[in-house]
Amino acid sequence: MSRQSVPTSSENLEILSTSLVADFLSSDNFRLAWKKVAANQGSAGVDGETIDDFQQNLNVNLSQLRDAVASGTYQALPCKQVLIPKSKSTWREIKIPTVRDRIVQQALLNVLVPVIDNKFSQASFAYRPNLSYIDAVKAVARWRDLGYCWVLDADIAQYFDNIDRPRLLGEVRKYIDNPGVLCLIKSWVAVGVKTDSGVVFPEKGIPQGSVISPLLANIYLDEFDRSLLAADFQLVRYADDFLVLARTKEEIIQGYAVVENILDRIGLKLNSEKTRIANFDRGFRFLGHGFLETAIFPLESAKSQQQKESKVSKKKASRQKPTGKRHRKSY
């Protein structure tokens, strides 16, 4: 009886790569990608082409786009810079790819997610199928009930802007080692952003606003998740916002140092202004919810709070007396 050879891990990756690329380049997959991009109704990129423009000659445009990717002639364009106000003095920068770039990214995302997502740590909740911030909130409650009463409420400083691209590509290669796919991802993260001063090419980071970036963000932090869990801490992470949980204050202080060391190893740092040690007795905020002892309650958004303060100011200015009964909402 002859002994069958068992494929090595590298051979399995090669087989997977071949099958994945075929699925990626299928016409059906590109049409599905188009439907998802069109459903999001995003704005035009630097080329000015809108969703409606692309749809005018849909079949030809999709066919030409797929053929360009398959033949290696496809080239990504720079992202368009959009600044969204966070407060009176700060802005959030969003980088918008063109409609065509979003379609190709979505087509790749369609085939990558089933291969990669189920390998992520259970501590990761953002940008994943069938998971939401509510699941993360419930996970915090479970650890609380198991006696993990101390938390490190943490945030990574400018996470998307500080991702080390060579390390990112190395992490992606663990899942799919195909030169063509890696070249596509490299082009999307390094394509640059068009600003009022011209096209800027940052040396690190990935575009926050690209279709593919959320998956890449989770890939990059997977080592962080596993390293922290291996150090016997509990973790609930939603993108770059996370809680580390421990049973005692001494343990969470130690956890603070462990977190800093792991992040330093992968080229990241904590946002000191948004990172603090807390516990359930004194309470803290996480993912738009307040946690106080055994209570969990949704908090008002900053926008709704500003609107309320504006209304109060107007009432005071006009000396209008409040009328009617006031109802206090409880959770």
NORRAPE-V327436 format. One line per field, one symbol per residue. ss: DSSP state (H for helix, E for strand, C for the rest). phi: phi as a letter, one per 20 degrees, with the letter a starting at -180 (. if undefined). A space follows every 50 residues. Layout:
ss: ???
phi: ???
//
This chain:
ss: CCCCCCCCHHHHHHHHHHHHHHHHCCHHHHHHHHHHHHHHCCCCCCCCCC HHHHHCCHHHHHHHHHHHHHHCCCCCCCEEEEEEECCCCCEEEEEECCHH HHHHHHHHHHHHHHHHHHHCCCCECCCCCCCCHHHHHHHHHHHHHCCCCE EEEEEECCHHHHCCHHHHHHHHHCCCCCHHHHHHHHHHHCCCEEECCEEE CCCCCCCCCCCCHHHHHHHHHHHHHHHHHHCCCEEEEECCEEEEEECCHH HHHHHHHHHHHHHHHCCCCECHHHCEEEECCCCEEECCEEEECCEEEECC CHHHHHHHHHHHHHHHHHCCCCCCCCCCCCC
phi: .feffegffffffffffffffffgeffffffffgfffffflfefefenfe gffffgcgffffffffffffenefcfegfefcddfebfcccdedddffgf fffffffffgefgfeegfefffeecelcgmcbfffffffffffgfeoeed cdecbeflgffdfefgfgffffffdbdcgfffffffffedfncedfeoed dffbncffpffefgffffffeffggfffffemdebcdcleebddcbecff fffffgffgffffffdnccfeffddbebbffenadblmcedbleecbfdf fgfffffffffffffffeleefcneedeedd
//
